[in-house]
């Protein structure tokens, strides 16, 4: 659900928004100014209408500044002043109320209304060492000031965050356009800079991992196919089913106007496995027919026709099964739609191209290598 997703974003990226623009620097006033300009620029970019500040602004606070000259004149120590202020604002433990077996601590402090009343704070009684009674206002200045509510830091640097929920477009293209616009329209002084975080940062990190994991997984698949068929030609032919399927997945994403996301990448990985499995079943059956004594052409034709119905049924069942995910609009649909779209599009193209391209290439490769094998046998 949406609250769970917001909580997940807050745990992973430190914010409840999908995307975060973090502005770093030293002066908080300058950070506030830059964050306001950044928000204005981001609001003007399509898809970035939902922007807000994260814990920015100032709140009224009571500031008490000791008057050192007056404290020395009346012989008032800083500890006495601190205890008085602590008792008035935070409270002091003055005893315990015992009622049978129950013990209740007794805390004394000013009520909420008086704690916010500056004249009442200035009239707080303060006893000196010689027993003289003074008012707090005689030895300290009590005033109300506006202070920063919260100062966020990351890697020891102050930062202010602008939260963005991207709607109607993919995050990667929004960040690319936003980065260009911020460099052109916002002047960052020396020592001040910005960076994007949140789901965009997770996406970039996941892409880096997939750039290593996916080629490694595909290489292992190719190796296992080669070990099973003992033929690099047939292994490459089976592996050809992967790009045939991926083409359909890419076309389906383009047709629906969807960006490449992590969920789409997961769909491509699943699609690759399905395509390789279909290729293995087709080539294995053709090899089996040839071992039974069929000619190359007969084995290819009969194997393809025999596998036609099972492949069509498999493609139909898988496509219909993923159809509800492809048209989903509820919670989690942003994850389900890319996966289902990729799988459906890839299965459709893989089914027809595998039954057309793979048998033709199989026969062409086998006929091309057959004369060489016969020549080698005759020379031996």
Residue frames as qw, qx, qy, qz and C-alpha x, y, z in Angstrom:
[[0.000, 0.888, 0.460, 0.000, 0.00, 0.00, 0.00],
 [0.281, 0.810, -0.048, 0.512, 1.00, 3.66, -0.27],
 [0.462, -0.827, 0.246, -0.204, 1.84, 4.11, 3.47],
 [0.898, -0.246, 0.280, 0.236, 4.06, 1.02, 3.36],
 [0.689, 0.502, 0.126, 0.507, 5.84, 2.30, 0.25],
 [0.002, -0.899, 0.119, -0.422, 6.40, 5.71, 1.87],
 [0.692, -0.660, 0.289, -0.046, 7.80, 4.04, 4.98],
 [0.900, 0.067, 0.239, 0.358, 10.07, 1.88, 2.82],
 [0.454, 0.730, 0.018, 0.510, 11.34, 4.98, 0.99],
 [0.297, -0.884, 0.194, -0.303, 11.99, 6.70, 4.32],
 [0.840, -0.437, 0.299, 0.121, 14.00, 3.76, 5.66],
 [0.829, 0.229, 0.257, 0.441, 16.06, 3.25, 2.49],
 [0.439, 0.533, 0.136, 0.710, 16.67, 6.85, 1.44],
 [0.270, -0.235, -0.399, 0.844, 15.90, 8.91, 4.55],
 [0.288, 0.176, -0.013, -0.941, 12.76, 10.42, 3.06],
 [0.535, 0.329, 0.713, -0.312, 9.18, 9.42, 2.33],
 [0.511, 0.691, -0.092, -0.503, 9.30, 10.81, -1.24],
 [0.924, 0.320, 0.174, 0.121, 10.21, 8.94, -4.42],
 [0.638, 0.461, -0.037, 0.616, 12.98, 11.38, -5.32],
 [0.441, -0.816, -0.125, 0.352, 15.11, 13.72, -3.23],
 [0.493, 0.686, -0.092, 0.527, 17.19, 16.68, -4.35],
 [0.662, -0.612, -0.184, 0.391, 19.77, 17.31, -1.62],
 [0.284, 0.852, -0.110, 0.425, 21.47, 20.71, -1.44],
 [0.783, -0.342, -0.235, 0.464, 24.72, 20.77, 0.57],
 [0.260, 0.705, -0.114, 0.650, 26.58, 23.73, 2.07],
 [0.381, -0.027, -0.587, 0.713, 27.59, 25.55, 5.27],
 [0.180, 0.025, 0.246, -0.952, 25.24, 28.50, 5.82],
 [0.208, 0.407, 0.876, -0.155, 21.70, 27.41, 6.60],
 [0.287, 0.700, 0.199, -0.623, 20.23, 30.70, 5.34],
 [0.202, 0.506, -0.600, -0.586, 22.01, 30.18, 2.01],
 [0.074, 0.050, 0.989, 0.121, 20.79, 26.58, 1.88],
 [0.289, 0.569, 0.642, -0.426, 17.21, 27.79, 2.42],
 [0.295, 0.685, -0.144, -0.651, 17.56, 30.28, -0.42],
 [0.127, 0.349, -0.822, -0.432, 19.04, 27.71, -2.80],
 [0.180, 0.221, 0.953, -0.100, 16.39, 25.14, -1.86],
 [0.360, 0.639, 0.386, -0.559, 13.67, 27.65, -2.72],
 [0.315, 0.612, -0.437, -0.579, 15.20, 28.24, -6.16],
 [0.009, -0.160, 0.969, 0.191, 15.62, 24.50, -6.70],
 [0.307, 0.400, 0.806, -0.311, 11.98, 23.88, -5.84],
 [0.391, 0.677, 0.062, -0.621, 10.85, 26.58, -8.28],
 [0.233, 0.484, -0.705, -0.463, 12.88, 25.01, -11.08],
 [0.084, 0.010, 0.996, 0.003, 11.66, 21.49, -10.31],
 [0.389, 0.494, 0.586, -0.511, 8.02, 22.63, -10.23],
 [0.416, 0.646, -0.195, -0.610, 8.39, 23.89, -13.80],
 [0.095, 0.310, -0.895, -0.306, 9.56, 20.49, -15.10],
 [0.758, -0.057, -0.313, -0.569, 6.77, 18.18, -16.38],
 [0.801, -0.107, -0.588, 0.037, 6.09, 15.41, -13.89],
 [0.475, -0.019, -0.553, 0.684, 7.54, 17.23, -10.87],
 [0.270, -0.639, -0.195, -0.693, 4.53, 19.13, -9.59],
 [0.760, -0.609, -0.208, -0.095, 4.50, 17.44, -6.16],
 [0.561, 0.319, -0.410, 0.645, 7.48, 19.12, -4.47],
 [0.500, -0.834, -0.103, -0.210, 7.95, 20.17, -0.87],
 [0.139, 0.678, -0.593, 0.410, 10.68, 20.96, 1.63],
 [0.792, -0.227, -0.552, 0.127, 11.87, 18.43, 4.17],
 [0.603, -0.631, -0.302, 0.383, 11.91, 19.94, 7.70],
 [0.401, 0.274, 0.053, 0.873, 12.83, 23.42, 6.48],
 [0.233, -0.774, -0.245, -0.536, 11.99, 26.76, 8.11],
 [0.206, 0.232, -0.584, 0.750, 12.33, 28.35, 11.53],
 [0.491, -0.622, -0.598, -0.121, 10.24, 28.20, 14.71],
 [0.185, -0.793, 0.196, -0.547, 9.97, 30.69, 17.61],
 [0.763, -0.184, -0.515, 0.344, 12.10, 29.80, 20.63],
 [0.394, -0.916, 0.007, -0.076, 12.91, 31.43, 23.96],
 [0.690, 0.357, -0.320, 0.543, 16.54, 32.47, 24.29],
 [0.542, -0.837, -0.058, 0.049, 18.02, 33.32, 27.69],
 [0.603, 0.523, -0.266, 0.540, 21.36, 35.18, 27.62],
 [0.626, -0.591, -0.307, 0.406, 23.13, 35.58, 30.98],
 [0.119, 0.928, -0.107, 0.336, 24.35, 39.08, 31.85],
 [0.768, 0.026, -0.419, 0.484, 27.85, 38.41, 33.19],
 [0.129, 0.392, -0.286, 0.865, 28.26, 41.87, 34.74],
 [0.599, -0.449, 0.001, -0.663, 24.95, 41.64, 36.60],
 [0.917, -0.190, -0.349, 0.009, 25.74, 38.10, 37.77],
 [0.589, 0.154, -0.420, 0.673, 29.07, 39.28, 39.17],
 [0.142, -0.455, 0.159, -0.865, 27.40, 42.28, 40.80],
 [0.734, -0.372, 0.050, -0.566, 24.78, 40.16, 42.61],
 [0.193, -0.423, 0.873, -0.148, 27.16, 37.22, 43.19],
 [0.864, 0.200, 0.236, -0.397, 25.09, 34.79, 41.12],
 [0.343, -0.346, 0.817, 0.308, 26.75, 31.64, 39.80],
 [0.431, 0.229, -0.595, -0.639, 26.01, 30.09, 36.41],
 [0.201, -0.108, -0.972, 0.046, 24.97, 26.83, 38.10],
 [0.162, 0.394, 0.611, -0.668, 22.26, 28.66, 40.05],
 [0.402, 0.422, -0.170, -0.795, 20.97, 30.21, 36.85],
 [0.359, 0.162, -0.834, -0.385, 20.98, 26.88, 35.01],
 [0.057, -0.213, -0.932, 0.286, 19.11, 25.10, 37.81],
 [0.289, 0.434, 0.365, -0.771, 16.44, 27.79, 37.87],
 [0.458, 0.386, -0.405, -0.691, 15.90, 27.62, 34.11],
 [0.280, 0.077, -0.945, -0.152, 15.94, 23.81, 34.12],
 [0.082, 0.292, 0.822, -0.482, 13.37, 23.69, 36.91],
 [0.364, 0.465, 0.172, -0.789, 11.10, 26.20, 35.19],
 [0.530, 0.437, -0.430, -0.586, 11.21, 24.70, 31.71],
 [0.517, 0.189, -0.825, -0.130, 12.14, 21.02, 32.06],
 [0.788, -0.491, -0.149, -0.340, 11.05, 20.41, 35.64],
 [0.124, 0.499, -0.757, 0.403, 12.83, 19.18, 38.75],
 [0.688, -0.273, -0.671, -0.043, 12.25, 16.09, 40.85],
 [0.189, -0.575, 0.354, -0.713, 11.29, 17.33, 44.33],
 [0.430, -0.229, 0.734, -0.472, 10.15, 14.11, 45.94],
 [0.281, -0.056, -0.910, -0.299, 8.05, 10.96, 45.73],
 [0.616, -0.191, 0.139, -0.752, 4.37, 10.53, 46.57],
 [0.120, 0.082, -0.986, 0.080, 3.75, 7.19, 48.32],
 [0.684, -0.075, 0.059, -0.723, 0.24, 5.73, 48.23],
 [0.953, -0.082, 0.238, -0.170, 0.30, 2.20, 49.57],
 [0.786, -0.108, 0.454, 0.405, 2.50, 0.22, 47.19],
 [0.516, 0.732, 0.266, 0.357, 2.47, 2.93, 44.55],
 [0.435, -0.537, 0.051, 0.721, 5.30, 5.45, 44.25],
 [0.423, 0.803, 0.340, 0.247, 4.74, 8.50, 42.09],
 [0.505, -0.080, -0.024, 0.859, 7.58, 10.94, 41.41],
 [0.031, 0.904, 0.342, -0.256, 6.68, 14.60, 41.92],
 [0.507, 0.191, 0.261, 0.799, 7.99, 16.96, 39.23],
 [0.027, -0.830, -0.304, 0.467, 7.70, 20.73, 39.62],
 [0.351, 0.040, 0.385, 0.853, 7.83, 23.17, 36.70],
 [0.259, 0.317, 0.060, -0.910, 5.94, 26.11, 35.23],
 [0.625, 0.457, 0.603, -0.191, 2.70, 25.40, 33.44],
 [0.576, 0.315, 0.521, 0.545, 2.69, 25.50, 29.65],
 [0.139, 0.917, 0.304, 0.219, 1.16, 28.96, 29.42],
 [0.343, -0.910, 0.158, 0.169, 3.76, 30.58, 31.67],
 [0.710, -0.223, 0.448, 0.495, 6.65, 28.80, 29.93],
 [0.452, 0.480, 0.462, 0.593, 5.76, 30.72, 26.76],
 [0.110, -0.961, -0.228, -0.113, 5.18, 34.04, 28.61],
 [0.567, 0.423, -0.256, 0.658, 8.34, 36.19, 28.47],
 [0.224, -0.664, 0.237, -0.673, 7.35, 38.59, 31.32],
 [0.876, -0.425, 0.040, -0.225, 6.54, 35.59, 33.52],
 [0.894, 0.125, -0.182, 0.390, 9.95, 34.08, 32.74],
 [0.293, 0.579, -0.259, 0.715, 11.67, 37.37, 33.61],
 [0.483, -0.619, 0.190, -0.590, 9.90, 37.39, 37.01],
 [0.888, -0.124, -0.437, 0.078, 11.19, 33.96, 38.04],
 [0.451, -0.850, 0.234, -0.141, 12.65, 34.27, 41.57],
 [0.774, 0.328, -0.414, 0.349, 16.34, 33.54, 42.04],
 [0.626, -0.778, 0.040, 0.022, 17.95, 33.25, 45.48],
 [0.411, 0.720, -0.479, 0.289, 21.59, 34.28, 45.82],
 [0.639, 0.034, -0.658, 0.396, 24.15, 32.90, 48.27],
 [0.084, 0.076, -0.488, 0.865, 23.46, 35.65, 50.82],
 [0.095, 0.468, 0.818, -0.320, 19.72, 35.01, 50.67],
 [0.209, 0.429, -0.037, -0.878, 18.78, 37.96, 48.49],
 [0.556, 0.464, 0.690, -0.012, 15.85, 37.35, 46.14],
 [0.028, 0.422, -0.390, -0.818, 16.26, 38.49, 42.56],
 [0.754, 0.499, 0.250, -0.346, 14.23, 38.20, 39.38],
 [0.780, 0.101, 0.462, 0.411, 15.67, 36.29, 36.45],
 [0.422, 0.826, 0.229, 0.296, 15.35, 39.42, 34.31],
 [0.258, -0.944, 0.195, 0.071, 17.86, 41.22, 36.55],
 [0.463, -0.551, 0.637, 0.278, 20.73, 38.85, 35.64],
 [0.400, 0.073, 0.806, 0.430, 19.70, 37.60, 32.18],
 [0.354, 0.312, -0.213, -0.856, 18.01, 38.78, 29.01],
 [0.452, 0.264, 0.848, -0.079, 14.92, 36.76, 28.05],
 [0.363, 0.483, -0.221, -0.765, 13.78, 37.15, 24.46],
 [0.796, 0.311, 0.508, -0.112, 12.01, 35.26, 21.69],
 [0.054, 0.578, -0.592, -0.559, 14.00, 34.45, 18.55],
 [0.887, 0.353, -0.020, -0.297, 13.39, 32.41, 15.41],
 [0.305, -0.534, 0.775, 0.146, 15.70, 29.41, 15.24],
 [0.482, 0.258, -0.736, -0.400, 16.14, 26.55, 12.80],
 [0.856, -0.223, 0.109, -0.453, 13.79, 23.71, 13.65],
 [0.922, -0.131, 0.341, 0.132, 16.16, 20.97, 12.46],
 [0.175, 0.774, -0.540, -0.281, 19.63, 20.88, 10.90],
 [0.978, 0.118, 0.170, -0.024, 20.12, 17.76, 8.81],
 [0.080, -0.736, 0.631, 0.234, 23.60, 16.48, 8.08],
 [0.969, 0.220, 0.110, -0.012, 24.98, 13.84, 5.77],
 [0.810, 0.210, -0.083, 0.541, 28.65, 12.88, 5.77],
 [0.443, -0.448, -0.237, 0.740, 29.26, 15.73, 8.25],
 [0.090, 0.097, 0.289, 0.948, 27.83, 18.30, 5.81],
 [0.326, 0.404, 0.460, -0.720, 24.72, 20.38, 6.31],
 [0.018, 0.147, 0.772, 0.618, 21.98, 19.74, 3.80],
 [0.477, 0.302, 0.326, -0.758, 18.45, 20.77, 2.92],
 [0.247, 0.118, 0.915, 0.297, 16.25, 18.39, 0.94],
 [0.502, 0.239, -0.104, -0.825, 13.56, 19.05, -1.64],
 [0.465, 0.094, 0.874, -0.106, 11.14, 16.12, -1.90],
 [0.431, 0.319, -0.403, -0.742, 9.70, 15.21, -5.30],
 [0.614, 0.175, 0.757, -0.140, 7.09, 12.63, -6.28],
 [0.089, 0.280, -0.608, -0.737, 7.43, 12.12, -10.03],
 [0.572, 0.392, 0.632, -0.346, 4.14, 11.49, -11.81],
 [0.648, 0.697, 0.161, -0.260, 3.45, 10.65, -15.44],
 [0.567, 0.708, -0.417, 0.062, 7.04, 9.94, -16.50],
 [0.898, -0.100, -0.311, 0.296, 10.05, 7.87, -15.54],
 [0.512, -0.818, 0.012, 0.262, 12.40, 9.01, -12.80],
 [0.683, -0.149, 0.312, 0.644, 15.60, 8.72, -14.85],
 [0.323, 0.547, 0.385, 0.670, 14.46, 11.13, -17.60],
 [0.270, -0.921, -0.232, -0.155, 13.11, 13.55, -14.98],
 [0.639, -0.634, 0.114, 0.420, 16.45, 13.59, -13.15],
 [0.593, 0.127, 0.368, 0.704, 18.32, 14.13, -16.41],
 [0.111, 0.736, 0.351, 0.568, 16.15, 17.10, -17.36],
 [0.456, -0.876, -0.158, -0.005, 16.18, 18.48, -13.80],
 [0.706, -0.385, 0.140, 0.578, 19.97, 18.30, -13.55],
 [0.429, 0.339, 0.349, 0.761, 20.37, 20.24, -16.79],
 [0.123, -0.830, -0.333, -0.431, 17.81, 22.86, -15.70],
 [0.594, -0.771, -0.101, 0.206, 19.40, 23.35, -12.27],
 [0.649, -0.174, 0.205, 0.712, 22.86, 23.86, -13.77],
 [0.264, 0.469, 0.383, 0.751, 21.44, 26.48, -16.15],
 [0.238, -0.748, -0.317, -0.533, 19.06, 28.38, -13.84],
 [0.650, -0.757, -0.061, 0.000, 20.49, 28.12, -10.29],
 [0.390, 0.685, -0.459, 0.410, 23.87, 29.59, -9.36],
 [0.850, -0.471, -0.202, 0.122, 25.51, 27.56, -6.60],
 [0.077, -0.910, 0.390, -0.119, 28.29, 29.40, -4.69],
 [0.460, 0.438, -0.745, 0.202, 31.61, 27.72, -4.01],
 [0.050, -0.155, 0.852, -0.498, 31.16, 24.91, -1.51],
 [0.599, 0.235, 0.448, -0.620, 27.48, 24.43, -2.36],
 [0.235, 0.184, -0.815, -0.498, 26.21, 21.66, -4.61],
 [0.760, 0.018, 0.241, -0.604, 23.25, 19.33, -5.14],
 [0.123, 0.182, -0.951, -0.219, 22.67, 15.67, -5.84],
 [0.733, -0.126, -0.216, -0.633, 19.65, 13.44, -6.33],
 [0.072, -0.200, 0.938, -0.273, 18.80, 10.52, -4.08],
 [0.693, 0.117, 0.348, -0.621, 15.89, 8.29, -3.18],
 [0.866, 0.247, 0.428, -0.080, 14.58, 5.76, -5.69],
 [0.563, 0.794, -0.229, -0.015, 16.81, 7.27, -8.39],
 [0.087, -0.688, 0.710, -0.121, 19.92, 6.40, -6.40],
 [0.698, -0.096, 0.688, -0.175, 18.59, 2.89, -5.79],
 [0.798, 0.567, 0.155, -0.133, 17.90, 2.58, -9.53],
 [0.362, 0.806, -0.468, 0.030, 21.46, 3.58, -10.46],
 [0.322, -0.500, 0.786, -0.169, 22.95, 1.16, -7.93],
 [0.794, 0.150, 0.555, -0.199, 20.69, -1.65, -9.15],
 [0.699, 0.701, -0.093, -0.106, 21.69, -0.95, -12.77],
 [0.094, 0.731, -0.672, 0.069, 25.35, -1.24, -11.82],
 [0.539, -0.234, 0.786, -0.192, 24.71, -4.59, -10.16],
 [0.808, 0.414, 0.366, -0.205, 22.64, -5.84, -13.09],
 [0.468, 0.792, -0.367, -0.138, 25.40, -4.80, -15.50],
 [0.034, -0.515, 0.852, -0.090, 27.56, -7.42, -13.80],
 [0.554, -0.006, 0.765, -0.329, 25.01, -10.07, -12.85],
 [0.755, 0.498, 0.175, -0.389, 23.10, -10.31, -16.15],
 [0.530, 0.638, -0.539, -0.145, 26.12, -10.96, -18.44],
 [0.123, -0.390, 0.886, -0.221, 27.45, -13.44, -15.90],
 [0.647, 0.148, 0.626, -0.411, 24.12, -15.28, -15.76],
 [0.743, 0.583, -0.060, -0.324, 23.80, -15.36, -19.56],
 [0.291, 0.626, -0.723, -0.025, 27.36, -16.63, -19.87],
 [0.342, -0.199, 0.872, -0.289, 26.63, -19.44, -17.42],
 [0.751, 0.363, 0.360, -0.418, 23.48, -20.34, -19.38],
 [0.614, 0.659, -0.373, -0.220, 25.50, -20.53, -22.60],
 [0.035, 0.502, -0.855, 0.124, 28.11, -22.70, -20.90],
 [0.547, 0.008, 0.750, -0.371, 25.48, -25.12, -19.56],
 [0.768, 0.514, 0.094, -0.370, 23.85, -25.38, -23.00],
 [0.436, 0.657, -0.607, -0.098, 27.23, -26.15, -24.58],
 [0.181, -0.338, 0.893, -0.236, 27.96, -28.83, -21.99],
 [0.673, 0.201, 0.576, -0.418, 24.56, -30.41, -22.66],
 [0.763, 0.597, 0.098, -0.226, 24.64, -30.42, -26.48],
 [0.700, -0.286, 0.449, 0.476, 28.43, -30.76, -26.95],
 [0.476, 0.485, 0.446, 0.582, 28.14, -28.33, -29.88],
 [0.177, -0.378, -0.125, 0.900, 29.03, -24.67, -29.89],
 [0.121, -0.136, -0.529, -0.829, 26.88, -24.14, -33.00],
 [0.398, -0.524, -0.709, -0.255, 23.74, -25.54, -31.43],
 [0.388, -0.519, -0.472, 0.598, 24.46, -23.75, -28.15],
 [0.078, -0.208, 0.109, 0.969, 24.75, -20.44, -30.01],
 [0.239, -0.283, -0.659, -0.655, 21.60, -21.26, -31.97],
 [0.412, -0.592, -0.685, 0.097, 19.63, -21.88, -28.78],
 [0.324, -0.464, -0.263, 0.782, 21.08, -18.74, -27.24],
 [0.040, 0.150, 0.406, 0.900, 19.81, -16.82, -30.27],
 [0.270, -0.623, -0.706, -0.202, 16.32, -17.23, -28.81],
 [0.346, -0.559, -0.387, 0.647, 17.23, -14.65, -26.14],
 [0.049, -0.257, 0.158, 0.952, 17.60, -11.62, -28.47],
 [0.187, -0.308, -0.724, -0.588, 14.55, -12.80, -30.42],
 [0.361, -0.646, -0.665, 0.098, 12.53, -12.61, -27.20],
 [0.318, -0.473, -0.208, 0.795, 14.17, -9.42, -25.91],
 [0.048, 0.109, 0.428, 0.896, 13.20, -7.64, -29.12],
 [0.317, -0.561, -0.660, -0.387, 9.53, -8.24, -28.36],
 [0.456, -0.617, -0.475, 0.431, 9.92, -7.04, -24.78],
 [0.256, -0.265, 0.058, 0.928, 11.57, -3.80, -25.91],
 [0.107, -0.273, -0.553, -0.780, 8.89, -3.23, -28.54],
 [0.386, -0.627, -0.671, -0.081, 6.13, -3.83, -25.97],
 [0.383, -0.546, -0.298, 0.683, 7.66, -1.28, -23.57],
 [0.117, -0.103, 0.278, 0.948, 7.94, 1.26, -26.39],
 [0.192, -0.423, -0.699, -0.544, 4.38, 0.58, -27.52],
 [0.431, -0.715, -0.549, 0.041, 3.01, 1.29, -24.03],
 [0.088, 0.826, -0.119, 0.544, 5.34, 4.23, -23.41],
 [0.783, -0.621, -0.019, 0.036, 7.00, 2.64, -20.40],
 [0.102, 0.832, -0.535, 0.101, 10.57, 3.36, -19.28],
 [0.750, 0.146, -0.616, 0.192, 13.22, 0.77, -18.56],
 [0.483, -0.676, 0.310, -0.463, 13.02, 0.12, -14.82],
 [0.150, -0.390, 0.886, -0.199, 14.33, -2.48, -12.42],
 [0.683, 0.171, 0.600, -0.380, 11.06, -4.40, -12.63],
 [0.725, 0.615, -0.137, -0.277, 11.37, -4.39, -16.43],
 [0.208, 0.614, -0.761, 0.027, 14.91, -5.74, -16.08],
 [0.456, -0.136, 0.825, -0.307, 13.56, -8.56, -13.92],
 [0.770, 0.435, 0.274, -0.379, 11.02, -9.27, -16.67],
 [0.541, 0.681, -0.467, -0.162, 13.80, -9.50, -19.26],
 [0.100, -0.443, 0.876, -0.161, 15.71, -11.97, -17.08],
 [0.624, 0.129, 0.687, -0.350, 12.62, -14.17, -16.72],
 [0.707, 0.614, -0.002, -0.351, 11.95, -13.84, -20.43],
 [0.263, 0.645, -0.709, -0.110, 15.48, -15.00, -21.27],
 [0.332, -0.195, 0.899, -0.210, 14.95, -18.17, -19.28],
 [0.698, 0.394, 0.464, -0.377, 11.66, -18.90, -21.03],
 [0.573, 0.712, -0.275, -0.297, 13.19, -18.29, -24.48],
 [0.071, 0.532, -0.843, -0.012, 16.18, -20.54, -23.80],
 [0.512, 0.011, 0.806, -0.296, 13.89, -23.29, -22.53],
 [0.724, 0.547, 0.214, -0.361, 11.80, -23.14, -25.71],
 [0.429, 0.715, -0.521, -0.184, 14.93, -23.28, -27.85],
 [0.194, -0.379, 0.897, -0.121, 16.28, -26.26, -25.93],
 [0.656, 0.217, 0.642, -0.332, 13.02, -28.17, -26.36],
 [0.678, 0.665, -0.033, -0.312, 12.95, -27.48, -30.12],
 [0.309, 0.675, -0.667, -0.069, 16.59, -28.35, -30.86],
 [0.364, -0.270, 0.863, -0.222, 16.50, -31.41, -28.61],
 [0.742, 0.326, 0.489, -0.323, 13.46, -32.79, -30.42],
 [0.620, 0.709, -0.259, -0.215, 15.02, -32.20, -33.86],
 [0.053, 0.584, -0.808, 0.058, 18.22, -33.95, -32.73],
 [0.570, -0.051, 0.763, -0.299, 16.14, -36.85, -31.43],
 [0.779, 0.518, 0.195, -0.296, 14.41, -37.25, -34.80],
 [0.447, 0.725, -0.514, -0.097, 17.76, -37.24, -36.61],
 [0.217, -0.421, 0.863, -0.174, 19.10, -39.91, -34.26],
 [0.704, 0.191, 0.608, -0.315, 16.07, -42.03, -35.21],
 [0.514, 0.079, 0.704, 0.484, 17.21, -41.91, -38.84],
 [0.346, 0.849, 0.380, -0.122, 15.18, -39.03, -40.26],
 [0.556, 0.426, 0.148, 0.699, 16.78, -36.83, -42.89],
 [0.250, -0.158, -0.238, 0.925, 17.81, -33.31, -41.97],
 [0.249, -0.176, -0.278, -0.911, 14.92, -31.64, -43.81],
 [0.585, -0.406, -0.634, -0.300, 12.31, -34.09, -42.48],
 [0.523, -0.344, -0.575, 0.527, 13.61, -33.76, -38.91],
 [0.097, -0.070, -0.120, 0.986, 13.50, -29.96, -39.06],
 [0.387, -0.234, -0.399, -0.798, 10.01, -29.82, -40.59],
 [0.638, -0.398, -0.645, -0.132, 8.46, -32.47, -38.36],
 [0.467, -0.252, -0.517, 0.672, 10.16, -31.13, -35.23],
 [0.034, -0.024, 0.038, -0.998, 8.93, -27.61, -35.89],
 [0.512, -0.281, -0.456, -0.671, 5.37, -28.69, -36.68],
 [0.634, -0.338, -0.684, 0.126, 5.25, -31.00, -33.67],
 [0.373, -0.269, -0.433, 0.775, 6.44, -28.23, -31.33],
 [0.060, -0.348, -0.266, -0.897, 4.08, -25.66, -32.86],
 [0.535, -0.587, -0.465, -0.391, 0.99, -26.54, -30.84],
 [0.662, -0.481, -0.408, 0.404, 2.73, -26.88, -27.43],
 [0.365, -0.042, -0.066, 0.928, 4.56, -23.58, -27.94],
 [0.196, -0.432, -0.329, -0.817, 1.38, -21.76, -28.95],
 [0.626, -0.596, -0.485, -0.133, -0.45, -23.15, -25.93],
 [0.621, -0.335, -0.305, 0.640, 2.41, -22.18, -23.61],
 [0.192, 0.142, 0.086, 0.967, 2.56, -18.67, -25.08],
 [0.359, -0.530, -0.429, -0.637, -1.21, -18.23, -24.81],
 [0.667, -0.567, -0.469, 0.118, -1.38, -19.42, -21.20],
 [0.534, -0.235, -0.199, 0.788, 1.57, -17.26, -20.13],
 [0.055, 0.273, 0.210, 0.937, 0.24, -14.18, -21.91],
 [0.482, -0.588, -0.439, -0.478, -3.25, -14.55, -20.44],
 [0.690, -0.468, -0.436, 0.339, -1.74, -15.19, -17.01],
 [0.419, -0.188, -0.109, 0.882, 0.28, -11.97, -17.11],
 [0.029, 0.562, 0.455, 0.690, -2.53, -9.91, -18.66],
 [0.412, -0.828, -0.377, -0.045, -4.10, -8.82, -15.32],
 [0.581, -0.517, -0.009, 0.628, -0.68, -7.59, -14.16],
 [0.390, 0.175, 0.367, 0.826, -0.14, -5.74, -17.44],
 [0.129, -0.599, -0.380, -0.693, -3.36, -3.71, -17.05],
 [0.491, -0.545, -0.570, 0.369, -3.27, -3.39, -13.24],
 [0.052, 0.714, 0.050, 0.696, -3.98, 0.05, -11.74],
 [0.661, -0.721, -0.171, -0.119, -4.01, -0.65, -8.01],
 [0.411, -0.809, 0.419, 0.011, -1.29, -0.71, -5.38],
 [0.618, -0.333, 0.653, 0.283, 1.95, -2.14, -6.72],
 [0.723, 0.622, 0.301, -0.021, 0.90, -1.68, -10.36],
 [0.208, 0.909, -0.344, -0.108, 4.02, 0.40, -11.10],
 [0.317, -0.490, 0.808, 0.079, 6.06, -2.75, -10.41],
 [0.663, 0.193, 0.719, -0.082, 3.74, -5.31, -12.00],
 [0.594, 0.745, 0.132, -0.273, 3.05, -3.56, -15.33],
 [0.221, 0.758, -0.569, -0.228, 6.64, -3.45, -16.67],
 [0.353, -0.264, 0.898, 0.004, 7.30, -7.10, -15.79],
 [0.616, 0.392, 0.658, -0.182, 4.08, -8.32, -17.41],
 [0.482, 0.811, -0.058, -0.327, 4.52, -6.09, -20.47],
 [0.047, 0.653, -0.726, -0.208, 8.03, -7.37, -21.11],
 [0.411, -0.084, 0.907, -0.042, 7.08, -11.02, -20.66],
 [0.621, 0.549, 0.494, -0.263, 3.97, -10.83, -22.86],
 [0.425, 0.826, -0.223, -0.294, 5.72, -8.96, -25.66],
 [0.052, -0.583, 0.799, 0.138, 8.76, -11.21, -25.54],
 [0.535, 0.059, 0.835, -0.111, 6.76, -14.44, -25.51],
 [0.638, 0.654, 0.270, -0.302, 4.73, -13.37, -28.55],
 [0.398, 0.790, -0.422, -0.197, 7.77, -12.55, -30.68],
 [0.226, -0.472, 0.852, -0.009, 9.81, -15.45, -29.32],
 [0.702, 0.183, 0.651, -0.223, 7.10, -17.96, -30.17],
 [0.708, 0.676, 0.151, -0.133, 6.89, -17.04, -33.84],
 [0.269, 0.832, -0.483, -0.046, 10.52, -16.12, -34.47],
 [0.421, -0.428, 0.797, -0.063, 11.84, -19.22, -32.70],
 [0.740, 0.259, 0.613, -0.094, 9.64, -21.48, -34.83],
 [0.623, 0.778, 0.073, -0.033, 10.71, -19.66, -38.00],
 [0.187, 0.869, -0.454, 0.064, 14.30, -18.47, -37.59],
 [0.491, -0.521, 0.693, -0.089, 15.79, -21.23, -35.44],
 [0.848, 0.168, 0.502, 0.013, 14.77, -24.19, -37.71],
 [0.618, 0.782, -0.028, 0.073, 16.03, -22.36, -40.82],
 [0.010, 0.830, -0.541, 0.135, 19.37, -21.56, -39.21],
 [0.711, -0.316, 0.622, -0.091, 19.61, -25.09, -37.81],
 [0.861, 0.379, 0.331, 0.072, 19.23, -26.64, -41.26],
 [0.436, 0.869, -0.192, 0.132, 21.60, -24.11, -42.85],
 [0.246, -0.749, 0.601, -0.129, 24.33, -24.70, -40.26],
 [0.782, -0.146, 0.604, -0.040, 23.99, -28.47, -40.39],
 [0.798, 0.562, 0.197, 0.100, 24.15, -28.55, -44.21],
 [0.241, 0.906, -0.323, 0.134, 27.13, -26.21, -44.16],
 [0.348, -0.633, 0.678, -0.137, 29.10, -28.37, -41.73],
 [0.922, 0.065, 0.354, -0.141, 28.08, -31.72, -43.22],
 [0.763, 0.607, -0.181, 0.126, 30.45, -31.58, -46.25],
 [0.033, 0.754, -0.580, 0.308, 33.36, -30.74, -43.98],
 [0.678, -0.341, 0.589, -0.276, 32.64, -33.74, -41.78],
 [0.934, 0.302, 0.183, -0.056, 32.37, -36.02, -44.79],
 [0.522, 0.748, -0.359, 0.197, 35.69, -34.73, -46.18],
 [0.248, -0.653, 0.643, -0.315, 37.38, -35.35, -42.86],
 [0.846, -0.107, 0.480, -0.206, 36.04, -38.93, -42.75],
 [0.860, 0.509, -0.011, 0.031, 37.17, -39.69, -46.31],
 [0.307, 0.774, -0.488, 0.262, 40.70, -38.38, -45.65],
 [0.474, -0.511, 0.649, -0.306, 40.97, -40.51, -42.52]]
